[in-house]
């Protein structure tokens, strides 16, 4: 196996294992905690990493095992080929989650319970007859709200403006995944912006990200959006995108924004 194939295999594993998305959540929490100049225990961003890791696995593993839901060949291979690693990592994440919860205040407990309820209802985990994911046009709103609760809502004394910033940011990054999942959503009769208004969805989400990015650049002085805006637009209209392009491209925007902010400050 040459170096190129090894790198592709590693990056594919990093995405399929949900380590990459969990790292993004960890960094996004720190971004808003630093923006708000909030004091926090290190256990809290670790908890954010852990709940994201366990949550994304629950959204795939339980429906697959319980209802035979199609979760993609790569994800199935991960669960079949890395059973010990998967089990041990979940136990470590659970232990980190429990440790982090011990430092929470009352408001954070309320937010945490809300996150867990939304996570359990998003896919067919509790029942096969209902999921929030099936609500027409609701997917990006639910994902953005859940991420905002996780990455901004758990920050002590978070402001409404900062919470809404997180919501808008994640909402605009969720739309491309509706486009990626368009065929599967049509198969499952789930109405999304992408299934009903494919070209308009691309155009409007691109325009909204441009407006959002310009605002961040001019008003908040986040100069990284000079790079993130063309990156988003390029990825949106790049032909023949594969799953790795989507995940490392659009999810990578979260990581790039966070790392630049940490470096800048």
C-alpha positions as CSV (number, residue, x, y, z in Angstrom):
1,X,0.0,0.0,0.0
2,X,1.5,3.3,-1.1
3,X,1.6,6.4,1.0
4,X,-1.3,8.1,-0.8
5,X,-3.6,5.1,-0.1
6,X,-2.5,5.0,3.5
7,X,-3.3,8.7,4.0
8,X,-6.8,8.2,2.3
9,X,-7.4,5.2,4.6
10,X,-6.4,7.2,7.7
11,X,-8.5,10.3,6.8
12,X,-11.5,8.0,6.0
13,X,-11.1,6.3,9.4
14,X,-10.8,9.6,11.2
15,X,-14.1,10.7,9.7
16,X,-16.0,7.4,10.0
17,X,-14.9,7.0,13.7
18,X,-16.5,10.4,14.4
19,X,-13.2,11.7,15.9
20,X,-13.0,14.5,13.4
21,X,-16.5,15.9,14.1
22,X,-16.0,15.6,17.8
23,X,-12.7,17.5,17.6
24,X,-14.6,20.3,15.7
25,X,-17.2,20.4,18.5
26,X,-14.4,20.6,21.1
27,X,-12.8,23.5,19.3
28,X,-16.0,25.3,18.7
29,X,-16.9,25.3,22.4
30,X,-13.5,26.8,23.1
31,X,-14.0,29.4,20.5
32,X,-17.2,30.7,22.1
33,X,-15.8,30.3,25.6
34,X,-12.8,32.5,24.7
35,X,-15.0,35.0,22.8
36,X,-17.1,35.4,26.0
37,X,-14.0,35.4,28.2
38,X,-15.8,32.7,30.2
39,X,-14.1,30.7,33.0
40,X,-14.5,27.0,32.5
41,X,-13.1,23.7,33.7
42,X,-11.1,21.8,31.1
43,X,-13.5,18.9,31.8
44,X,-16.3,20.9,30.0
45,X,-14.8,21.0,26.5
46,X,-13.7,17.3,27.0
47,X,-17.4,16.6,27.8
48,X,-18.4,18.4,24.6
49,X,-16.0,16.1,22.7
50,X,-17.3,13.0,24.5
51,X,-21.1,13.8,24.1
52,X,-20.5,14.5,20.4
53,X,-18.6,11.3,19.9
54,X,-21.2,9.2,21.7
55,X,-24.1,11.0,20.1
56,X,-23.0,10.6,16.5
57,X,-22.3,6.9,17.1
58,X,-25.7,6.5,18.7
59,X,-27.3,8.1,15.7
60,X,-25.7,5.5,13.5
61,X,-25.1,2.4,15.5
62,X,-28.5,2.0,17.3
63,X,-30.8,2.5,14.2
64,X,-28.5,0.1,12.2
65,X,-28.6,-2.6,14.9
66,X,-32.2,-2.1,15.9
67,X,-33.9,-1.4,12.6
68,X,-31.4,-2.4,9.9
69,X,-31.1,1.2,8.8
70,X,-28.7,1.9,5.9
71,X,-25.7,3.8,7.4
72,X,-23.3,3.4,4.5
73,X,-20.8,0.6,3.8
74,X,-17.8,2.4,5.4
75,X,-19.6,2.9,8.7
76,X,-20.7,-0.7,8.8
77,X,-17.1,-1.8,8.1
78,X,-15.9,0.4,11.0
79,X,-18.4,-1.2,13.4
80,X,-17.5,-4.7,12.2
81,X,-13.8,-4.4,12.0
82,X,-13.0,-2.2,15.0
83,X,-15.4,-3.7,17.6
84,X,-12.9,-3.5,20.5
85,X,-11.7,0.0,19.6
86,X,-15.2,1.2,19.3
87,X,-16.3,-0.3,22.7
88,X,-13.2,0.9,24.6
89,X,-13.5,4.4,23.0
90,X,-17.2,4.6,24.0
91,X,-16.3,3.6,27.6
92,X,-13.6,6.3,27.8
93,X,-16.0,8.9,26.4
94,X,-18.6,7.9,28.9
95,X,-16.1,8.2,31.8
96,X,-15.1,11.7,30.5
97,X,-18.7,12.7,30.2
98,X,-19.5,11.6,33.8
99,X,-16.4,13.4,35.1
100,X,-17.4,16.6,33.3
101,X,-21.0,16.6,34.5
102,X,-19.8,16.7,38.1
103,X,-18.6,20.3,37.5
104,X,-21.8,21.6,36.0
105,X,-24.2,24.2,37.4
106,X,-28.0,24.0,37.2
107,X,-28.3,25.9,33.9
108,X,-25.8,23.6,32.3
109,X,-27.7,20.6,33.5
110,X,-30.8,21.9,31.8
111,X,-29.0,22.5,28.6
112,X,-27.4,19.1,28.7
113,X,-30.7,17.4,29.2
114,X,-32.1,19.3,26.2
115,X,-29.2,18.2,24.1
116,X,-29.7,14.5,25.0
117,X,-33.4,14.6,24.3
118,X,-32.9,16.2,20.9
119,X,-30.2,13.6,20.2
120,X,-32.4,10.7,21.2
121,X,-35.3,12.0,19.0
122,X,-33.3,12.9,16.0
123,X,-33.0,9.4,14.6
124,X,-35.1,6.3,15.1
125,X,-33.5,5.4,18.5
126,X,-36.4,5.3,20.8
127,X,-39.1,4.4,18.3
128,X,-39.2,3.3,14.6
129,X,-42.3,5.5,13.9
130,X,-40.9,9.0,14.6
131,X,-37.7,11.0,14.3
132,X,-37.0,14.7,14.2
133,X,-34.9,14.0,11.1
134,X,-38.2,13.2,9.3
135,X,-39.8,16.6,9.9
136,X,-40.1,18.4,6.5
137,X,-37.3,21.0,6.0
138,X,-36.3,20.6,9.7
139,X,-32.9,18.9,9.5
140,X,-30.5,21.9,9.3
141,X,-32.5,23.8,12.0
142,X,-32.4,20.9,14.4
143,X,-28.8,20.2,13.8
144,X,-27.8,23.9,14.2
145,X,-29.9,24.2,17.4
146,X,-28.4,21.1,18.9
147,X,-24.9,22.1,18.1
148,X,-25.5,25.6,19.4
149,X,-26.7,24.2,22.7
150,X,-23.6,22.0,22.9
151,X,-20.9,24.4,21.8
152,X,-22.4,27.7,22.9
153,X,-25.2,26.8,25.4
154,X,-22.8,25.0,27.7
155,X,-20.6,28.1,28.0
156,X,-21.4,30.0,31.2
157,X,-23.1,33.4,30.7
158,X,-23.4,32.9,27.0
159,X,-25.1,35.9,25.2
160,X,-28.0,35.5,22.8
161,X,-25.9,37.1,20.0
162,X,-23.1,34.6,20.4
163,X,-25.6,31.7,20.6
164,X,-27.2,33.0,17.4
165,X,-23.8,33.3,15.7
166,X,-23.2,29.6,16.4
167,X,-26.7,28.7,15.2
168,X,-26.3,30.6,11.9
169,X,-22.7,29.3,11.3
170,X,-23.7,25.6,11.8
171,X,-27.0,26.0,9.9
172,X,-25.1,27.2,6.8
173,X,-22.7,24.3,7.1
174,X,-25.5,21.8,7.5
175,X,-27.2,22.8,4.2
176,X,-24.4,21.2,2.0
177,X,-25.0,17.9,3.8
178,X,-28.6,18.1,2.9
179,X,-27.4,18.3,-0.7
180,X,-25.0,15.4,-0.1
181,X,-27.9,13.3,1.4
182,X,-30.4,14.3,-1.3
183,X,-30.7,10.9,-2.9
184,X,-31.0,9.1,0.5
185,X,-33.6,11.6,1.7
186,X,-35.7,11.2,-1.4
187,X,-35.5,7.4,-0.9
188,X,-36.8,7.8,2.7
189,X,-39.4,10.5,1.6
190,X,-37.8,13.1,3.8
191,X,-38.4,16.6,2.5
192,X,-35.4,18.9,2.7
193,X,-34.5,22.2,0.9
194,X,-32.2,20.2,-1.3
195,X,-34.7,17.5,-2.4
196,X,-37.4,20.1,-3.2
197,X,-35.3,23.2,-4.4
198,X,-31.9,21.8,-5.3
199,X,-30.5,24.7,-7.3
200,X,-32.1,27.4,-5.3
201,X,-30.7,25.8,-2.1
202,X,-27.2,26.0,-3.4
203,X,-27.6,29.6,-4.6
204,X,-29.3,30.9,-1.4
205,X,-27.0,29.1,1.0
206,X,-24.0,30.4,-0.9
207,X,-25.4,34.0,-0.8
208,X,-26.2,33.7,3.0
209,X,-22.7,32.4,3.8
210,X,-21.2,35.3,1.8
211,X,-23.3,37.8,3.8
212,X,-22.4,36.1,7.1
213,X,-18.7,35.9,6.3
214,X,-18.6,39.6,5.2
215,X,-20.3,40.6,8.4
216,X,-17.8,38.6,10.5
217,X,-14.9,40.2,8.6
218,X,-16.2,43.8,8.8
219,X,-17.9,43.8,12.2
220,X,-16.1,41.1,14.3
221,X,-12.7,41.3,12.5
222,X,-12.5,37.6,11.9
223,X,-10.1,37.9,8.9
224,X,-10.1,34.2,8.3
225,X,-13.4,34.6,6.5
226,X,-11.5,36.0,3.6
227,X,-10.4,32.4,3.1
228,X,-13.5,30.6,4.4
229,X,-15.9,32.4,2.0
230,X,-14.2,31.3,-1.2
231,X,-13.6,27.9,0.3
232,X,-17.3,27.4,1.0
233,X,-18.3,28.6,-2.4
234,X,-15.7,26.4,-4.1
235,X,-16.8,23.3,-2.2
236,X,-20.4,24.1,-2.9
237,X,-19.9,24.1,-6.7
238,X,-17.0,21.6,-6.9
239,X,-18.1,18.8,-9.2
240,X,-18.0,15.1,-8.2
241,X,-17.5,15.6,-4.5
242,X,-17.0,12.5,-2.4
243,X,-17.8,12.0,1.3
244,X,-14.2,12.9,2.4
245,X,-14.4,16.2,0.4
246,X,-17.7,17.0,2.2
247,X,-16.5,16.2,5.7
248,X,-13.0,17.6,5.5
249,X,-14.2,20.5,3.4
250,X,-17.3,21.8,5.1
251,X,-16.6,20.4,8.6
252,X,-13.1,21.6,8.2
253,X,-14.4,25.2,8.0
254,X,-15.2,24.9,11.7
255,X,-11.7,23.7,12.6
256,X,-10.0,26.4,10.4
257,X,-12.1,29.2,11.9
258,X,-11.3,28.0,15.5
259,X,-7.6,27.4,15.0
260,X,-7.2,30.9,13.3
261,X,-9.0,32.5,16.2
262,X,-6.8,30.8,18.8
263,X,-3.7,31.7,16.9
264,X,-4.8,35.3,16.4
265,X,-5.6,35.8,20.0
